[in-house]
């Protein structure tokens, strides 16, 4: 099964929150669409790919 961005994610992407990590505020990232979403689902509603819930940068968790 292949995943492709259908473009509907532009209307549902989450707003940025100042002074806090997006992951700490509960937002998830779709690596394929390259956007952050504010959803409780495990998959992207646009392309169906699995959403990332943790940063790839370990320094964020060491603070």
C-alpha positions in Angstrom: 0.0 0.0 0.0 1.4 3.4 -0.9 0.7 6.6 0.8 0.3 9.9 -1.0 -0.7 13.4 0.2 -4.1 14.3 -1.2 -3.8 18.0 -0.2 -6.7 18.1 2.3 -4.2 18.4 5.2 -3.7 22.1 4.5 -7.1 22.9 5.9 -6.7 20.8 9.1 -3.1 21.6 10.2 -2.6 22.8 13.7 -1.5 26.3 14.8 1.9 26.9 16.4 2.0 27.4 20.1 4.7 29.8 21.4 7.2 28.8 24.1 6.3 25.1 24.1 7.1 22.0 22.0 4.4 21.0 19.6 4.7 17.4 20.9 4.4 18.5 24.5 1.1 20.2 23.6 -0.3 17.0 22.1 0.2 17.7 18.4 1.4 14.9 16.1 3.4 15.2 12.9 2.8 13.5 9.6 6.2 12.9 8.0 4.7 12.5 4.5 2.6 15.6 4.5 5.2 17.5 6.6 2.5 19.1 8.9 1.5 19.0 12.5 -2.0 17.9 13.4 -4.1 18.2 16.5 -5.9 14.9 16.5 -6.3 11.8 18.7 -6.0 9.4 15.7 -2.9 7.3 15.0 -3.0 7.9 11.2 -3.0 11.0 9.1 -6.6 11.8 7.8 -5.1 13.0 4.5 -2.7 10.2 3.5 -3.2 7.5 6.1 0.4 7.3 7.2 1.2 6.8 10.8 1.7 10.0 12.8 4.8 10.7 14.8 4.2 11.5 18.5 7.8 12.0 19.6 10.6 14.3 18.4 13.6 12.8 16.6 15.8 15.1 18.7 16.7 13.5 22.0 17.9 16.8 23.5 14.3 18.0 23.9 13.6 15.3 26.5 16.8 15.8 28.5 15.8 19.2 29.8 
